[in-house]
Amino acid sequence: MDIIWTWIRKLKLRNKLALVYTVFFTIVLGLSYIFIYSFSENNREEIFNKRLSERIITAFKLILQVKQIDNKLLQVLDINAINNLNDKKVFLFDSSRQLIYSNVANKNLGEYGYILNKLSNEGTTFNSSEGKMELLGLRFTDNNKTYYGIVKAYDRFGRGKVHFLAISLISIFIIVTFLIIGLSFLLSKIITKPITQLTNDVEKISPDDLSRRIVQNFGDDEIGFLSKKFNDLLEKVENAFKFQLHYINHLSHELKTPLAIMMANAERALAEDESEKLKISLQFQKNSIMELSNIITALLDISKMETRLTVINSDSIRIDEVIFECMDEVIFLNDKVSFDFNINNATEESDLTIVGNSRMIKMTIMNLIKNAVNFSINSRPSIEISTTDSSVNIKITNDGAIITSQEQLKLFRHSFRGGNSTSVKGFGLGLVLSQRIVGMHKGSLEYSVTKEGENCFVLSLPHSPV
């Protein structure tokens, strides 16, 4: 048995299904045919016993009720009857068990004594089989007198029909079994075809090429659902791999601004002779170092979020204050930069307040503002804040060269730099990082071209995480 189970476990799923279908339907078919045969055999016995019983009653009526018929004439009628029984022996006895009629010359009645005893003591009928012969004993009453009848015969016609039925059922069973085997393999092949295709698609995926996806042509069944979920998993794995792959670039990109601010401040401090100004410079340097630490911490938070090791901190953040800080830092690096700033629809402090990670939100807004400055022609980007009942919307526009529709499709991909960035240094990672942070906060970041032909980024953040 262990060898059989080991062999079954080694079979492919398609062959296992075919084996299960074949065994199941073969057993069901075999049991059905056995039931049909048993039912037919029982029916034959009932019909034949009824014929035997009728033969006893007919013989009794002819012997006792028709005075003109004697035993010899009744024997002649027995032999020439239309529905004659094959090899039959008929015996009639009176209440004292004396033979009153027999259709055979050899009247060896000793073998029937036990039958008469059973009919006298146990019941009105007795059935048994002796090889191919079938025997029926019957006790009946006429005019308050008890009589016994025993008939023994061979059911040639009935047994022939049942034998033919058995041969037919066995032949059909063999033919249908072969059909079931063929259909089972065909059906299992059809059922497992999507699984085979899914397996082949999965085998083509490797860490060197995570951009491959499962072809979703399985409909809405379980395999289609599995392929969709597998593609979702691949999307997450690919994003995680890309993030880890570009993490150093992320880090260097985000550290450029605070390092540049610190460098510029250090140069100014070296040029100053007054202690008060030097003190101010050192204080600013301290603030810049803290900002650098915040950026590093934010990057680590993003990395943990990517690997699901932590959750976003729930800080209460005033968006307008974060924007003012970012603008001050950008202006410190380049005093030629200015901003058009406007707040619409904000009547209360709560309208401008969101919940999230303050370091990540500042990193995102800083990236968007630096992009607007770098790609602006007149170095005067426009920043507009508007609010709704559920979110804060930040609209940042600049008058630089617009991004083509084809490039917009790749805007938030790693290391992508549009045709308008040839004169601007960078890694093309700021927007990728920003979109990732916004997604973690259940917000949205979209690019569009205004009616005036300007680049426009709209950042929407909910007042509270969903």
Order of alpha helices (4+ residues) and beta strands (2+ residues): alpha-alpha-alpha-beta-beta-alpha-beta-beta-beta-alpha-alpha-alpha-alpha-beta-alpha-beta-beta-alpha-beta-beta-alpha-alpha-beta-beta
